[in-house]
Amino acid sequence: MARVVVDVMLKPEILDPQGQAVQRALPRLGFEGIADVRQGKRFELEVAGPVDDAALARIHEMAETFLANTVIEDFIVKVESVKVESEKAESEKAGEPK
């Protein structure tokens, strides 16, 4: 099984009121030196089977038609590795979340 991540962000020319609210709050909370904040969405898709060109094309189509509003948002599709079963078992023994 593989994980494919779709990151969706507002296009640079689109106003991001949530990002601006976070940016204004940071200095009040003691976090200085942040010039800009943009908020986005992250979708993690667990894919059954291989992530070949056909699967990536289908996920790209899904992102373009369902996950992102391409009039105001850009998106990036990328494949991430998934922990192997032995790593999962060790992290569970150590008390880490699954």
matplotlib code that plots the C-alpha trace (Angstrom):
import matplotlib.pyplot as plt

x = [0.0, 1.3, 0.3, -0.3, -0.5, -2.4, -1.5, -3.9, -3.1, -4.8, -3.1, -0.7, -2.9, -5.9, -6.4, -5.9, -7.8, -7.1, -3.4, -3.5, -5.3, -2.6, 0.2, -1.3, -1.6, 1.9, 3.7, 1.1, 2.0, 5.7, 6.6, 8.5, 10.1, 7.3, 6.8, 3.8, 1.4, -0.7, -3.1, -3.9, -5.4, -3.6, -5.2, -3.5, -4.8, -3.9, -3.8, -4.4, -2.0, 0.8, 1.0, 1.8, 1.3, -2.4, -3.1, -1.3, -3.3, -6.5, -5.5, -4.5, -8.0, -9.6, -7.6, -8.5, -12.2, -13.0, -10.3, -9.3, -11.1, -8.7, -10.1, -8.6, -6.3, -3.2, -2.4, 0.6, 0.3, 3.2, 3.9, 5.1, 6.5, 4.4, 5.9, 6.7, 4.9, 7.9, 8.3, 4.6, 4.9, 8.0, 6.3, 3.2, 5.4, 7.0, 3.6, 3.6, 0.3, -0.4]
y = [0.0, 3.5, 7.0, 9.8, 13.3, 16.1, 19.5, 22.3, 26.0, 29.2, 30.8, 33.5, 36.3, 35.1, 36.8, 34.3, 35.7, 32.7, 32.9, 36.7, 36.1, 33.5, 35.9, 38.8, 36.5, 35.1, 38.1, 38.4, 34.8, 35.4, 34.1, 36.8, 36.9, 35.3, 37.4, 35.6, 32.7, 30.9, 28.2, 25.2, 21.7, 18.3, 15.1, 11.8, 9.0, 5.4, 3.6, -0.1, -1.5, 0.1, 3.8, 3.7, 6.4, 5.4, 5.7, 9.0, 10.3, 9.3, 11.0, 14.1, 14.1, 13.6, 16.6, 18.8, 18.0, 17.3, 18.2, 21.6, 24.6, 25.2, 28.7, 29.9, 27.0, 25.2, 21.6, 19.3, 15.4, 13.5, 9.9, 9.3, 6.1, 4.3, 2.8, -0.8, -3.2, -3.7, 0.0, 0.3, -2.5, -0.9, 2.5, 0.9, -0.8, 2.6, 4.1, 6.2, 6.6, 4.5]
z = [0.0, -0.8, 0.3, -2.1, -0.8, -2.5, -1.1, -2.1, -1.6, -2.7, -5.7, -4.7, -6.1, -4.0, -0.6, 2.3, 5.3, 7.5, 6.8, 7.5, 10.8, 11.8, 10.7, 12.9, 15.9, 15.9, 17.3, 20.1, 21.0, 21.0, 17.5, 15.7, 12.2, 10.2, 7.0, 5.5, 6.3, 3.7, 4.8, 2.7, 2.7, 2.8, 1.6, 2.4, 0.2, 1.0, -2.4, -2.7, -5.3, -7.2, -7.7, -11.4, -14.1, -14.5, -10.8, -10.5, -13.5, -11.9, -8.6, -10.5, -12.1, -8.7, -7.3, -10.3, -10.2, -6.5, -4.0, -5.4, -6.8, -9.7, -10.3, -7.0, -5.8, -7.0, -6.0, -6.0, -6.1, -4.6, -3.5, 0.1, 1.5, 4.1, 7.2, 6.8, 9.2, 11.4, 12.0, 12.9, 15.4, 17.0, 17.2, 18.8, 21.4, 22.2, 22.7, 19.6, 17.8, 14.7]

ax = plt.figure().add_subplot(projection="3d")
ax.plot(x, y, z, "-o")
ax.set_aspect("equal")
plt.show()
